[in-house]
């Protein structure tokens, strides 16, 4: 048996959850955009915006998707949060370098 090793951490950015829905989930379930929108109780345009990675997966949408797929909202929210965090870090990279870390004061123990 051949062993495969993966270098960590991976250098690719987190994927928008809409791309996962578009490329993996909906095709596996055999659902069209229209049928997905109908089952989720939202407009086709709203589903299109998420699938095109133009709109974030909100808490409400994560609840709907998690119920449809059966894996709950947490996964969808974490994917969106990871994507948003990566985008913000890249956009603020220069500004973040200028921030000096605050030092916490030593915690003195008090006896009773």
Beta strands, then each sheet from edge to edge (+ up, - down):
end
